[in-house]
Amino acid sequence: MHRAGRAEGAHAVRLNECAEVLPGFSIAGRLEHDLKGTHQVVITRHLTDGVPYSYDASHKLRIMPRRDTTPYEVHSGDVLFMSRGTLNRAWVVAEVPDPTIAPVSLYILRPRESLDGGYLAWYLNQAPAQGAIGQLRTGAGTPLVQRDAFQTLNVLLPPLDVQREIATLGVLLARERDLRQRLADATGRAHAALGANIIETLRDHHA
């Protein structure tokens, strides 16, 4: 079937019809690494916009919870969604150690059979979904996307194979954007260094 024809097969469902929306784990006090910790915590500092999350040793942040964490544990294929603030981004989880938990600022979205996690993360990060999410925020200080309201968000679902194609393309575009930004930053640093050298040379000649 033609790709456009398959895309036309998309239908809208509420988020809670295609994924479980689970809360993150509430951690009392300051979040600090515990050398004797048993559970890894994933935080936004570990996440790169538009790119699936894979645990790296540099992300080590272990705690020892005092209660059962099973409902708050993160698994491959889940999607993490930032519920606090105005940058409500989403990331699909590629690989994490067991057990890994998400803090209360992140919702854990667990796709059902009809939904690919990579596609869901991509979809939630697009401008139309971001606009709809913005309408759900409440609170003046640190806005919050309430879980009950978030679960009613409409999600457009094309066939599963199309979802996976879109998710793959989205990751490639995000990585290209990241590389371009790094190149621009490196070029900016090179230009600044060159400018500083030229000025230093001019000062030496003037002296």
Phi, psi and chi 1 to 4 in degrees:
 res  aa     phi    psi   chi1   chi2   chi3   chi4
   1 MET       -  143.5 -175.2 -177.7  -66.5      -
   2 HIS   -61.4  142.3 -168.2  -86.5      -      -
   3 ARG   -57.6  -42.8 -179.5  176.4  -62.8 -179.9
   4 ALA   -60.6  -39.3      -      -      -      -
   5 GLY   -63.7  -38.6      -      -      -      -
   6 ARG   -69.3  -37.3  -71.9 -175.3  -68.7  153.9
   7 ALA   -64.5  -34.0      -      -      -      -
   8 GLU   -66.4  -16.2  -71.8  170.9    3.8      -
   9 GLY   -78.9    4.9      -      -      -      -
  10 ALA   -67.2  145.0      -      -      -      -
  11 HIS  -135.4  153.9   60.1  -74.8      -      -
  12 ALA   -94.1  134.3      -      -      -      -
  13 VAL  -135.8  160.6  -61.2      -      -      -
  14 ARG   -74.6  151.2  -72.3 -171.9  171.9 -170.4
  15 LEU   -55.8  -41.5  179.1   57.7      -      -
  16 ASN   -72.4   -6.8   61.9   -0.9      -      -
  17 GLU   -86.2  -20.7  -65.6  179.8  -81.1      -
  18 CYS  -117.1   -5.5   59.7      -      -      -
  19 ALA  -157.8  147.9      -      -      -      -
  20 GLU   -77.8  140.6  -73.7 -174.8   84.2      -
  21 VAL  -113.5  105.6 -178.8      -      -      -
  22 LEU  -108.8  147.3  -53.6  168.6      -      -
  23 PRO   -78.4  160.8   30.9  -35.6      -      -
  24 GLY   -83.8  175.8      -      -      -      -
  25 PHE   -89.8  128.6 -175.6   75.1      -      -
  26 SER   -82.1  121.1 -179.8      -      -      -
  27 ILE  -111.9  120.1  -60.0  168.2      -      -
  28 ALA   -75.6  138.4      -      -      -      -
  29 GLY    76.3 -166.9      -      -      -      -
  30 ARG   -76.4  138.4 -173.2  175.2  178.1 -179.7
  31 LEU   -84.2  112.2 -176.8   58.2      -      -
  32 GLU  -133.6  150.8  -65.8 -179.1  -29.4      -
  33 HIS   -68.4  131.4  177.4   60.9      -      -
  34 ASP  -110.4  118.6 -177.4  -15.2      -      -
  35 LEU   -58.3  -25.8  -67.3  175.1      -      -
  36 LYS   -99.3    9.2  -63.4 -179.8  179.7  179.2
  37 GLY   -62.7  148.4      -      -      -      -
  38 THR  -107.8  -16.1   54.5      -      -      -
  39 HIS  -123.9  128.2  -69.3   60.6      -      -
  40 GLN   -76.6  143.1  169.6   67.5   18.5      -
  41 VAL  -115.7  129.2 -177.2      -      -      -
  42 VAL   -98.6  130.1   57.1      -      -      -
  43 ILE  -126.6  167.2   55.8  176.5      -      -
  44 THR   -62.3  -26.7   51.1      -      -      -
  45 ARG   -60.3  -24.4 -171.8  172.3   69.6 -120.8
  46 HIS   -83.8   -9.6  -57.3  153.1      -      -
  47 LEU  -103.1  140.0  -54.4  169.9      -      -
  48 THR  -112.3  128.6  -59.9      -      -      -
  49 ASP   -55.7  125.8 -165.0   32.9      -      -
  50 GLY    82.2   -2.9      -      -      -      -
  51 VAL  -115.4  134.2  177.1      -      -      -
  52 PRO   -56.1  144.9  -26.2   35.3      -      -
  53 TYR   -89.1  125.3  173.4   64.6      -      -
  54 SER  -123.7  130.8  -70.4      -      -      -
  55 TYR   -61.9  140.4  172.1   79.1      -      -
  56 ASP  -127.5  150.8 -176.9   87.7      -      -
  57 ALA   -57.9  -28.3      -      -      -      -
  58 SER   -70.1  -11.9   63.6      -      -      -
  59 HIS   -89.4    2.5  -60.0  163.0      -      -
  60 LYS   -54.9  120.3 -175.8  177.6  -73.6 -172.3
  61 LEU  -150.3   91.9 -179.2   57.9      -      -
  62 ARG  -105.2  143.0  -56.8  -69.7  167.1   88.8
  63 ILE  -132.7  168.2   65.3  169.9      -      -
  64 MET  -119.3   93.5 -172.0  173.6  -67.1      -
  65 PRO   -64.4  151.8  -18.8   32.0      -      -
  66 ARG   -97.3   -0.8  -55.6  -62.6 -178.8 -170.5
  67 ARG  -143.0  173.5   65.0 -177.9 -166.6  -83.2
  68 ASP   -62.3  131.3  180.0   37.2      -      -
  69 THR  -108.3    2.5   63.6      -      -      -
  70 THR   -50.1  -44.4  -57.9      -      -      -
  71 PRO   -68.6  -13.7  -16.9   30.9      -      -
  72 TYR  -110.9    8.0  -45.1  101.2      -      -
  73 GLU   -83.2  144.0  -68.5  176.4    8.7      -
  74 VAL  -103.4  138.3  177.4      -      -      -
  75 HIS  -129.8  160.8  -54.2  -74.4      -      -
  76 SER   -55.9  134.1  175.7      -      -      -
  77 GLY    96.6  -17.8      -      -      -      -
  78 ASP   -68.9  163.2  -72.1  -12.1      -      -
  79 VAL  -121.5  132.7  172.6      -      -      -
  80 LEU   -98.4  134.4  -60.1  173.7      -      -
  81 PHE  -129.0  125.1  175.4   79.5      -      -
  82 MET   -76.2  113.2  171.4   50.6   69.8      -
  83 SER   -91.5  -15.1   64.3      -      -      -
  84 ARG  -102.4  152.3  -52.1  -81.0  173.8   99.6
  85 GLY    78.9 -163.2      -      -      -      -
  86 THR  -109.0   -3.3   57.1      -      -      -
  87 LEU  -104.9   79.7  -64.6  176.2      -      -
  88 ASN   -91.8   76.7  -52.4  115.8      -      -
  89 ARG   -95.4  165.8  -51.0  -62.5  -72.5  174.9
  90 ALA  -130.9  147.7      -      -      -      -
  91 TRP  -139.6  134.1  -58.3  -95.4      -      -
  92 VAL   -83.7  145.8   66.8      -      -      -
  93 VAL   -93.6  122.8  175.1      -      -      -
  94 ALA   -92.2  -48.4      -      -      -      -
  95 GLU  -155.8  129.5 -174.3  177.4    0.6      -
  96 VAL  -141.3  153.2  -71.7      -      -      -
  97 PRO   -70.4  160.6   23.2  -31.0      -      -
  98 ASP  -111.3  121.8 -174.6   26.2      -      -
  99 PRO   -95.3  146.7   31.4  -32.6      -      -
 100 THR  -123.8  137.8  -68.6      -      -      -
 101 ILE  -122.3  158.2   57.2  178.1      -      -
 102 ALA  -107.1  142.0      -      -      -      -
 103 PRO   -72.5  171.6   27.5  -33.7      -      -
 104 VAL   -64.1  -22.2   71.0      -      -      -
 105 SER   -71.4  -15.1   59.4      -      -      -
 106 LEU  -110.5  134.7  -66.2  169.7      -      -
 107 TYR   -88.3  147.7  -67.7  151.1      -      -
 108 ILE  -105.1  117.1  -56.1  164.6      -      -
 109 LEU  -103.1  121.4  -45.3 -177.7      -      -
 110 ARG  -111.1  104.7 -173.5  151.5  -65.0  151.3
 111 PRO   -63.3  144.6  -22.2   34.2      -      -
 112 ARG   -86.5 -177.4  -55.0 -171.5 -163.5  -80.3
 113 GLU   -60.1  -29.4  -69.6 -176.1    0.1      -
 114 SER   -84.3    2.0   61.8      -      -      -
 115 LEU  -130.7  134.0  178.2   61.4      -      -
 116 ASP   -93.8  130.1  177.7   76.4      -      -
 117 GLY   -60.7  -38.2      -      -      -      -
 118 GLY   -63.0  -39.0      -      -      -      -
 119 TYR   -67.0  -42.2  171.5   79.1      -      -
 120 LEU   -60.4  -44.8  177.7   59.9      -      -
 121 ALA   -60.3  -45.8      -      -      -      -
 122 TRP   -59.5  -46.9  173.4   87.5      -      -
 123 TYR   -61.5  -44.7 -178.2   86.6      -      -
 124 LEU   -66.6  -23.6  -67.2  175.1      -      -
 125 ASN   -88.0   -5.4  -70.8  -25.0      -      -
 126 GLN   -81.0  155.0  -59.5  -48.0  -60.7      -
 127 ALA   -54.7  -44.7      -      -      -      -
 128 PRO   -60.6  -43.8  -24.5   35.9      -      -
 129 ALA   -68.5  -39.8      -      -      -      -
 130 GLN   -61.4  -38.1  -74.6  -73.0  -58.5      -
 131 GLY   -63.6  -42.5      -      -      -      -
 132 ALA   -66.9  -38.5      -      -      -      -
 133 ILE   -65.2  -38.9  -70.4  166.8      -      -
 134 GLY   -58.2  -32.6      -      -      -      -
 135 GLN   -72.2  -15.7  -62.3  -61.8  -47.0      -
 136 LEU   -92.0  -13.2  -57.7  177.2      -      -
 137 ARG   -66.0  141.1  -65.9 -169.1 -159.3  108.6
 138 THR  -129.7  156.2   60.3      -      -      -
 139 GLY    97.9  142.6      -      -      -      -
 140 ALA   -93.6  -40.6      -      -      -      -
 141 GLY   -69.9  -80.2      -      -      -      -
 142 THR  -110.6  101.2  -58.9      -      -      -
 143 PRO   -58.7  152.4  -21.4   32.8      -      -
 144 LEU  -133.8  134.9  171.3   66.7      -      -
 145 VAL   -88.4  105.4  178.8      -      -      -
 146 GLN   -63.6  137.8  -63.4  -76.1   -7.3      -
 147 ARG   -62.0  -42.3 -168.8  157.4   61.8  104.6
 148 ASP   -60.9  -43.3  -73.5  -12.9      -      -
 149 ALA   -69.6  -40.8      -      -      -      -
 150 PHE   -60.1  -36.2 -176.4   50.4      -      -
 151 GLN   -65.1  -18.0  -67.6 -174.9  103.3      -
 152 THR   -90.3   -2.9   68.1      -      -      -
 153 LEU   -58.7  134.7 -175.7   77.5      -      -
 154 ASN   -77.5  137.0  -80.9  -23.4      -      -
 155 VAL  -125.3  129.0  178.0      -      -      -
 156 LEU   -85.3  122.9  -78.1  173.9      -      -
 157 LEU  -113.4  106.5  -71.1 -171.7      -      -
 158 PRO   -79.0  177.1   28.4  -31.6      -      -
 159 PRO   -55.4  154.6  -26.9   35.8      -      -
 160 LEU   -59.2  -39.1 -163.3   53.1      -      -
 161 ASP   -66.7  -33.8   60.3  -28.5      -      -
 162 VAL   -70.1  -39.3  177.0      -      -      -
 163 GLN   -55.7  -44.8  -68.2  179.9   36.3      -
 164 ARG   -68.2  -36.8  -70.4  170.5  177.6  152.1
 165 GLU   -62.7  -44.8  -70.7  177.8   10.4      -
 166 ILE   -64.5  -43.0  -68.0  171.5      -      -
 167 ALA   -60.7  -43.6      -      -      -      -
 168 THR   -62.4  -45.8  -61.1      -      -      -
 169 LEU   -61.7  -41.9  177.3   60.9      -      -
 170 GLY   -60.2  -40.7      -      -      -      -
 171 VAL   -66.1  -43.3  171.2      -      -      -
 172 LEU   -60.4  -43.3  -68.0  173.8      -      -
 173 LEU   -65.8  -39.3  -69.0  173.6      -      -
 174 ALA   -64.9  -40.7      -      -      -      -
 175 ARG   -68.0  -37.9  -73.7 -178.3  170.4  148.5
 176 GLU   -62.5  -43.6  179.6 -169.8   25.9      -
 177 ARG   -61.4  -40.9 -177.9  174.5   64.1 -114.0
 178 ASP   -64.1  -43.0 -178.2   57.0      -      -
 179 LEU   -64.2  -41.8  -72.2  172.5      -      -
 180 ARG   -62.3  -40.0  -72.5 -179.4 -178.3  -85.7
 181 GLN   -66.0  -41.4 -175.1   59.5   54.4      -
 182 ARG   -63.8  -40.5  -69.0 -173.2 -171.5 -173.1
 183 LEU   -63.5  -43.7  178.0   59.7      -      -
 184 ALA   -62.4  -41.3      -      -      -      -
 185 ASP   -64.2  -43.5  -68.7  -16.0      -      -
 186 ALA   -64.4  -40.6      -      -      -      -
 187 THR   -63.5  -41.5  -58.1      -      -      -
 188 GLY   -61.1  -42.4      -      -      -      -
 189 ARG   -64.7  -39.8  -70.6 -167.9  -64.1  -89.8
 190 ALA   -64.1  -42.9      -      -      -      -
 191 HIS   -63.5  -41.5  -73.1  176.6      -      -
 192 ALA   -63.7  -42.2      -      -      -      -
 193 ALA   -65.0  -41.2      -      -      -      -
 194 LEU   -62.9  -44.3  177.2   60.6      -      -
 195 GLY   -60.2  -43.5      -      -      -      -
 196 ALA   -62.9  -39.7      -      -      -      -
 197 ASN   -65.4  -40.8  -75.6  -23.5      -      -
 198 ILE   -63.1  -45.4  -68.7  172.3      -      -
 199 ILE   -63.9  -41.0  -70.2  173.5      -      -
 200 GLU   -62.5  -40.8 -171.6   64.5   27.8      -
 201 THR   -62.8  -43.5  -58.6      -      -      -
 202 LEU   -62.0  -40.8  -69.5  173.2      -      -
 203 ARG   -63.9  -41.7  -76.2  175.4  176.1  163.7
 204 ASP   -62.1  -42.8  -70.5  -16.4      -      -
 205 HIS   -67.2  -37.4  -78.6  -69.1      -      -
 206 HIS   -67.6  -37.5  179.8   68.9      -      -
 207 ALA   -68.9      -      -      -      -      -
